[in-house]
Amino acid sequence: MARKFLYLVAVLTVLVIAALFALRLFPNELSRIGFVPRAEFKAQPALAANSYADRAMWLSHPGMGAKDPAQWRPADAPGTRPAPVAGTAPFAVFFIHPTSYLATAAWNGSLDDADSQERARLFVRAMASPFAQGGQVWAPRYRQAAFGAFLTDKPEGQQALNLAYGDVAQAFDRFLAEAPQDAPIVLAGHSQGARHLMQLLHDRIAGTPLARRIAAAYVVGWPISLEHDLPGLGLPPCTAAQQAGCIMSWSSFAEPADPSLVFDTWRKEPGLDGQPHGTGPILCTNPLTGTRNGAAQASANLGTLKPNEALTDGKLVPGGVPARCGKTGLLLIGDPPDMGAYVLPGNNYHVYDVPLFWANVQADVARRVAAWQAAR
């Protein structure tokens, strides 16, 4: 019996080693196999017209009080939290959370899926919190596209994204109705949320009076093609730290960087002008400098939010992570920092795009809102 047990242990050990070896050699291929849904896409009707009047449809909302995950703050480390900018006007934040539905049972996550909804709250806690200083945050729940929708060129992936965007656009209408009408607006989204934010900028804001209310748009963790996307967004890139009405965008990679898992599919997809994105450069604004194509040493990092293992808490660590915009538009952060277990293949620090620069993002938002106010 003992010998059989040892044989079993040996076989399992070999299988684990083989799996790790395969993941190292073929990370992109295995990610696609593991995450792309095999189910048939099921069309769903639009949400009821007044759905977002229900507070339960929001992960973050000004009426939530202490239960609002966006109002969470890490414990202060000395010198890491910037003081609010004097005279900064109250502002309204519309935040679109990233993909938290990782299952393959469907192309769109259900609003009743407990795991993805709890994961979304954790994302709002870590990524929306730096936008909340002095601002009221609205972060909608929505029937998000599955993670695997971004790893395939199947038509079901685009159908899933269209369904998700319909919910986000409906939530945005409610946000505009509830937000103070004379307040500046900060828009923010990460990953899938950034993709939907790009669509909102293109469809609902570019060329309209609403564009004048945008203090800044943070389109983080989703590539913006300089040729095929940026002209359709209606706002310029941020080229100065004190600039208002502009776009901040970055995708964080340690070196050596291999973005193929994300870019292989994205390059084939049409941009906002209807043409394939192709191999041209993407927009990179540096969260440490607040400028386009900037570079800064780790000493400029006011505080990286280092999460605990469960992503339920974290502490601010100043001066730990540098950042520079590479030639292709990736934000390069040097040697891989120890942020936790959720680094994606290719040294992709996608999950940590905002936490890497938590305190700098907080300061950047305050500056841009103050610049918006000063210009008026």
Backbone torsions as a table, in degrees:
resi	resn	phi	psi	omega
1	MET	NA	-43.9	179.2
2	ALA	-61.9	-38.4	-179.0
3	ARG	-65.1	-41.0	178.3
4	LYS	-62.3	-38.5	178.7
5	PHE	-63.4	-42.9	179.0
6	LEU	-63.9	-38.9	176.3
7	TYR	-60.8	-44.0	-179.8
8	LEU	-61.7	-44.6	177.9
9	VAL	-59.8	-43.0	-179.4
10	ALA	-63.3	-43.1	179.6
11	VAL	-63.5	-45.3	179.5
12	LEU	-63.2	-38.8	178.2
13	THR	-62.1	-44.6	178.9
14	VAL	-61.8	-41.6	179.8
15	LEU	-64.0	-41.3	178.9
16	VAL	-64.1	-45.2	179.1
17	ILE	-61.5	-41.8	179.6
18	ALA	-64.3	-39.9	179.6
19	ALA	-65.3	-43.1	178.8
20	LEU	-65.3	-38.7	178.7
21	PHE	-64.4	-42.5	179.4
22	ALA	-65.7	-39.7	179.5
23	LEU	-64.8	-35.2	178.9
24	ARG	-69.0	-39.1	-176.9
25	LEU	-80.4	-36.5	-173.2
26	PHE	-130.2	54.4	-175.6
27	PRO	-63.3	-40.1	-177.3
28	ASN	-68.1	-45.2	-178.8
29	GLU	-62.6	-43.4	-178.4
30	LEU	-69.8	-33.9	177.1
31	SER	-62.7	-42.0	179.8
32	ARG	-66.3	-42.8	179.6
33	ILE	-62.1	-39.7	-173.6
34	GLY	-78.8	-24.8	-170.5
35	PHE	-115.5	-18.7	-178.8
36	VAL	-73.9	122.0	-179.2
37	PRO	-60.3	141.8	175.8
38	ARG	-100.2	-4.6	-178.7
39	ALA	-73.8	161.7	174.9
40	GLU	-76.6	141.3	177.2
41	PHE	-69.9	133.6	179.6
42	LYS	-114.5	114.4	177.9
43	ALA	-63.7	142.3	-179.9
44	GLN	-129.7	146.4	179.2
45	PRO	-69.8	159.5	174.5
46	ALA	-62.6	153.9	175.9
47	LEU	-63.7	156.2	176.8
48	ALA	-56.7	148.9	-172.0
49	ALA	-56.2	-33.0	-176.2
50	ASN	-105.0	20.4	-174.3
51	SER	-56.2	-42.1	-174.3
52	TYR	-83.1	6.4	167.6
53	ALA	-75.0	-17.4	178.9
54	ASP	-84.1	121.0	-179.4
55	ARG	-59.8	-24.2	-179.8
56	ALA	-67.7	-13.4	179.2
57	MET	-87.3	6.3	-178.4
58	TRP	-120.2	134.0	172.2
59	LEU	-77.0	-32.8	177.0
60	SER	-138.1	137.1	-177.6
61	HIS	-157.8	143.8	-178.3
62	PRO	-55.2	-22.6	-178.3
63	GLY	-87.4	3.8	-174.7
64	MET	-82.4	-24.2	-178.9
65	GLY	67.4	-137.1	-173.6
66	ALA	-66.1	-19.1	-179.5
67	LYS	-81.8	-4.6	-176.6
68	ASP	-73.7	115.9	-177.9
69	PRO	-64.8	-25.6	179.9
70	ALA	-70.9	-18.8	-179.2
71	GLN	-88.5	1.7	176.2
72	TRP	-66.6	146.7	174.7
73	ARG	-133.0	140.9	173.0
74	PRO	-70.3	157.0	175.2
75	ALA	-62.4	134.5	-176.9
76	ASP	-67.7	135.4	164.1
77	ALA	-102.0	146.6	-174.7
78	PRO	-53.2	128.1	173.4
79	GLY	78.2	9.3	-175.0
80	THR	-101.0	-19.8	-178.6
81	ARG	-99.9	118.2	-179.5
82	PRO	-71.5	147.7	176.7
83	ALA	-72.4	146.4	176.3
84	PRO	-57.1	143.8	178.7
85	VAL	-71.1	128.5	-178.4
86	ALA	-58.4	133.6	176.1
87	GLY	81.6	5.0	180.0
88	THR	-62.8	130.6	-179.2
89	ALA	-75.1	151.6	169.8
90	PRO	-58.9	145.6	-178.7
91	PHE	-141.3	160.5	-178.7
92	ALA	-110.3	136.3	-176.8
93	VAL	-117.4	128.1	171.2
94	PHE	-109.4	113.6	-175.4
95	PHE	-116.1	130.1	179.9
96	ILE	-112.0	116.2	-173.3
97	HIS	-72.5	157.2	179.3
98	PRO	-77.9	179.5	-179.3
99	THR	-63.3	124.1	174.9
100	SER	-120.9	-3.5	177.9
101	TYR	-94.0	106.1	-174.4
102	LEU	-105.5	-1.1	-177.8
103	ALA	-76.1	170.0	-179.5
104	THR	-118.8	10.6	-177.1
105	ALA	-73.2	-22.5	-178.4
106	ALA	-151.7	164.0	179.3
107	TRP	-83.2	-19.3	176.7
108	ASN	-129.7	136.6	178.3
109	GLY	-73.5	139.6	177.5
110	SER	-77.7	147.0	175.4
111	LEU	-67.3	-13.5	178.5
112	ASP	-94.5	0.9	-178.5
113	ASP	-76.9	108.6	-171.6
114	ALA	-63.9	-42.0	-176.3
115	ASP	-62.9	-48.9	-177.2
116	SER	-68.7	-33.3	-179.9
117	GLN	-70.6	-38.4	177.0
118	GLU	-67.9	-38.8	177.5
119	ARG	-64.3	-37.9	178.3
120	ALA	-63.2	-38.4	177.9
121	ARG	-63.7	-39.1	176.7
122	LEU	-63.2	-40.0	178.5
123	PHE	-64.2	-42.3	178.0
124	VAL	-62.3	-40.0	179.6
125	ARG	-59.9	-44.7	-175.8
126	ALA	-83.7	-33.0	-170.1
127	MET	-105.8	-27.9	179.0
128	ALA	-89.9	-20.9	-175.3
129	SER	-59.9	-36.9	178.7
130	PRO	-69.6	-14.6	178.5
131	PHE	-87.3	-7.8	-168.3
132	ALA	-91.1	-7.1	-178.4
133	GLN	-67.0	106.8	-179.8
134	GLY	83.2	-1.5	-177.4
135	GLY	-121.9	153.5	173.4
136	GLN	-94.2	133.2	-173.5
137	VAL	-110.2	131.8	169.9
138	TRP	-114.4	120.1	178.4
139	ALA	-130.6	105.7	-173.6
140	PRO	-79.6	150.0	163.0
141	ARG	-79.8	147.3	177.6
142	TYR	-155.7	161.6	-177.6
143	ARG	-80.9	78.4	-172.3
144	GLN	-64.8	150.6	172.9
145	ALA	-69.8	145.3	178.2
146	ALA	-63.5	153.6	178.9
147	PHE	-53.7	-39.2	-178.0
148	GLY	-66.6	-15.4	178.7
149	ALA	-64.6	-20.6	-178.8
150	PHE	-92.0	-3.1	-175.8
151	LEU	-110.6	13.9	-175.5
152	THR	-143.3	156.5	173.3
153	ASP	-104.5	15.2	175.1
154	LYS	-64.2	145.9	179.1
155	PRO	-61.3	-25.1	179.8
156	GLU	-61.3	-31.7	178.9
157	GLY	-62.1	-45.1	178.7
158	GLN	-68.4	-36.4	177.4
159	GLN	-62.4	-40.3	179.2
160	ALA	-64.8	-40.9	179.2
161	LEU	-66.8	-38.1	178.1
162	ASN	-62.7	-41.7	178.5
163	LEU	-62.4	-45.3	-179.4
164	ALA	-62.7	-42.9	-178.6
165	TYR	-63.7	-35.1	177.8
166	GLY	-58.1	-41.0	177.2
167	ASP	-65.8	-44.5	-177.9
168	VAL	-61.8	-43.0	179.8
169	ALA	-62.8	-37.6	178.9
170	GLN	-67.5	-40.3	177.7
171	ALA	-65.0	-36.5	-179.8
172	PHE	-63.7	-38.0	176.5
173	ASP	-59.9	-42.6	179.9
174	ARG	-67.0	-40.7	176.8
175	PHE	-56.5	-47.0	-179.2
176	LEU	-62.9	-33.8	180.0
177	ALA	-72.3	-31.5	-175.1
178	GLU	-93.9	-30.8	-175.9
179	ALA	-68.1	147.2	177.2
180	PRO	-54.4	130.6	-170.9
181	GLN	-70.7	-18.7	-179.2
182	ASP	-105.8	7.0	-176.7
183	ALA	-90.9	147.3	172.4
184	PRO	-67.5	156.9	-177.6
185	ILE	-117.7	134.0	170.9
186	VAL	-111.5	125.7	178.1
187	LEU	-106.3	137.8	-179.9
188	ALA	-149.1	141.4	175.5
189	GLY	-156.3	149.5	178.5
190	HIS	-124.4	137.9	175.1
191	SER	58.5	-120.1	177.2
192	GLN	-56.1	-38.2	177.7
193	GLY	-61.5	-36.4	177.5
194	ALA	-68.1	-37.3	177.8
195	ARG	-62.0	-45.1	178.2
196	HIS	-66.0	-34.8	178.2
197	LEU	-64.3	-39.4	175.9
198	MET	-58.7	-42.4	-179.9
199	GLN	-65.5	-39.4	176.7
200	LEU	-62.2	-44.2	178.9
201	LEU	-59.2	-42.8	-177.6
202	HIS	-69.8	-45.8	-172.1
203	ASP	-83.5	-35.8	-165.7
204	ARG	-117.8	-13.6	-171.7
205	ILE	-121.4	-44.4	-177.2
206	ALA	-55.9	127.8	177.0
207	GLY	76.4	11.8	-179.6
208	THR	-116.3	163.3	175.5
209	PRO	-58.4	-26.1	-179.8
210	LEU	-60.9	-29.1	-178.6
211	ALA	-58.5	-29.7	-178.0
212	ARG	-71.8	-15.7	178.9
213	ARG	-90.3	-6.6	-175.9
214	ILE	-81.9	113.0	176.5
215	ALA	-75.0	-36.1	177.1
216	ALA	-170.4	153.0	174.6
217	ALA	-124.5	124.5	-178.7
218	TYR	-106.6	98.6	-178.5
219	VAL	-102.3	88.3	-166.6
220	VAL	-109.6	137.0	174.6
221	GLY	77.8	17.9	174.1
222	TRP	-141.9	129.7	-175.1
223	PRO	-67.4	138.9	172.8
224	ILE	-113.9	109.9	178.3
225	SER	-67.3	128.0	178.8
226	LEU	-62.2	-32.3	-176.1
227	GLU	-89.6	-42.4	-168.1
228	HIS	-105.3	-12.6	-178.9
229	ASP	-116.9	-50.7	-170.4
230	LEU	-54.7	-43.2	-179.0
231	PRO	-61.3	-22.8	-177.6
232	GLY	-91.4	1.9	-175.5
233	LEU	-90.5	-16.4	173.7
234	GLY	79.4	-3.5	176.6
235	LEU	-129.0	148.2	178.9
236	PRO	-82.8	164.0	172.2
237	PRO	-67.8	153.6	175.3
238	CYS	-75.1	118.8	179.9
239	THR	-111.1	-6.8	178.0
240	ALA	-142.0	149.1	-176.2
241	ALA	-66.4	-26.7	-177.6
242	GLN	-97.3	12.1	-175.8
243	GLN	-83.3	142.5	174.9
244	ALA	-114.5	164.0	177.3
245	GLY	67.2	41.9	-175.6
246	CYS	-138.8	175.9	-174.8
247	ILE	-111.8	129.8	168.8
248	MET	-105.5	134.7	-178.8
249	SER	-154.1	132.8	176.5
250	TRP	-156.4	155.3	175.3
251	SER	-133.1	117.2	-167.7
252	SER	-90.5	128.1	177.1
253	PHE	-136.0	133.7	167.8
254	ALA	-78.4	171.4	-176.4
255	GLU	-111.3	142.8	0.6
256	PRO	-74.4	141.0	-175.0
257	ALA	-97.2	135.6	174.7
258	ASP	-132.4	97.5	-176.5
259	PRO	-88.6	12.8	-170.5
260	SER	-62.2	-31.7	-179.2
261	LEU	-57.0	-39.5	179.5
262	VAL	-88.1	-42.6	-168.7
263	PHE	-78.9	-26.5	-178.3
264	ASP	-56.5	-43.3	178.5
265	THR	-79.2	-43.2	-176.9
266	TRP	-60.3	-38.9	-178.5
267	ARG	-59.5	-30.6	-178.2
268	LYS	-84.5	-19.8	-175.7
269	GLU	-75.8	151.4	177.4
270	PRO	-73.5	143.4	172.6
271	GLY	-82.3	-169.9	-178.9
272	LEU	-67.2	-17.5	176.9
273	ASP	-91.5	3.5	178.3
274	GLY	87.6	-6.7	179.9
275	GLN	-96.6	148.8	177.9
276	PRO	-56.2	143.5	-179.5
277	HIS	-58.8	-39.2	178.6
278	GLY	69.6	-158.2	-172.0
279	THR	-105.3	10.9	-179.8
280	GLY	-68.6	169.6	-177.0
281	PRO	-70.8	160.0	177.5
282	ILE	-113.1	162.7	-179.9
283	LEU	-71.0	134.0	174.7
284	CYS	-133.6	117.5	170.2
285	THR	-115.6	138.7	-172.7
286	ASN	-92.1	117.9	-178.6
287	PRO	-66.8	-15.7	177.7
288	LEU	-82.2	-26.0	-178.4
289	THR	-111.6	-20.9	-176.2
290	GLY	73.2	18.4	-177.5
291	THR	-125.9	162.0	176.8
292	ARG	-77.5	135.7	177.0
293	ASN	58.3	31.0	-179.1
294	GLY	-82.6	170.8	176.5
295	ALA	-142.6	143.3	179.8
296	ALA	-152.7	145.2	175.4
297	GLN	-74.1	167.3	-179.4
298	ALA	-59.9	-26.9	-178.9
299	SER	-62.2	-20.6	179.2
300	ALA	-82.2	-8.3	-178.7
301	ASN	-81.4	110.5	-176.8
302	LEU	-70.7	-22.6	179.0
303	GLY	170.5	117.2	171.9
304	THR	-89.7	133.0	177.5
305	LEU	-83.1	102.4	179.8
306	LYS	-87.9	109.4	-174.9
307	PRO	-78.4	157.7	169.4
308	ASN	-78.6	177.1	-172.8
309	GLU	-61.3	-34.7	-177.5
310	ALA	-88.0	-1.1	-178.2
311	LEU	63.1	21.6	-178.2
312	THR	-95.8	-12.9	-179.4
313	ASP	-156.2	175.0	-180.0
314	GLY	-175.5	171.3	178.0
315	LYS	-131.3	153.1	179.2
316	LEU	-87.0	128.4	179.4
317	VAL	-119.3	110.0	-178.0
318	PRO	-79.1	153.5	170.6
319	GLY	66.6	27.5	-174.5
320	GLY	-101.5	-28.8	-170.8
321	VAL	-130.3	122.4	174.4
322	PRO	-84.4	179.3	176.4
323	ALA	-161.4	137.5	173.9
324	ARG	-146.5	145.3	177.9
325	CYS	-82.8	122.9	178.2
326	GLY	-79.8	176.4	-175.1
327	LYS	-63.0	-33.3	-177.9
328	THR	-87.9	-8.5	179.0
329	GLY	107.0	0.1	173.9
330	LEU	-74.1	148.1	173.3
331	LEU	-91.9	110.7	-174.6
332	LEU	-95.6	131.3	-173.5
333	ILE	-115.7	20.1	175.8
334	GLY	76.1	-147.1	-179.9
335	ASP	-62.7	147.2	-177.5
336	PRO	-59.4	117.0	175.9
337	PRO	-78.2	156.2	178.3
338	ASP	-85.1	99.9	179.4
339	MET	-112.7	-12.7	-177.7
340	GLY	135.0	-166.3	-169.5
341	ALA	-92.0	4.7	-170.2
342	TYR	-108.1	28.9	174.5
343	VAL	-76.2	131.5	-177.7
344	LEU	-84.7	163.2	178.3
345	PRO	-53.5	147.1	178.7
346	GLY	85.7	20.1	-176.7
347	ASN	60.7	34.5	-178.5
348	ASN	-87.1	112.5	-179.7
349	TYR	-94.6	36.9	-176.1
350	HIS	-51.8	-47.6	-178.1
351	VAL	-61.4	-24.5	-174.3
352	TYR	-107.2	16.4	-177.2
353	ASP	-52.2	-42.9	179.6
354	VAL	-87.8	-47.9	179.7
355	PRO	-56.1	-31.8	178.5
356	LEU	-57.0	-29.4	-173.4
357	PHE	-129.6	34.7	-169.8
358	TRP	-53.7	-52.7	-175.6
359	ALA	-70.4	-33.1	177.4
360	ASN	-69.1	-37.2	176.0
361	VAL	-62.9	-43.2	178.6
362	GLN	-58.0	-45.4	179.3
363	ALA	-68.2	-36.7	-179.1
364	ASP	-64.0	-42.8	179.0
365	VAL	-60.4	-46.4	-178.6
366	ALA	-60.9	-41.8	179.7
367	ARG	-63.7	-42.7	-175.1
368	ARG	-72.3	-35.2	174.6
369	VAL	-65.9	-40.9	177.5
370	ALA	-64.0	-38.7	178.1
371	ALA	-66.6	-38.3	177.2
372	TRP	-61.1	-44.9	-179.4
373	GLN	-65.1	-42.4	-178.3
374	ALA	-63.8	-33.7	-178.8
375	ALA	-71.2	-13.2	-177.0
376	ARG	-117.5	NA	NA
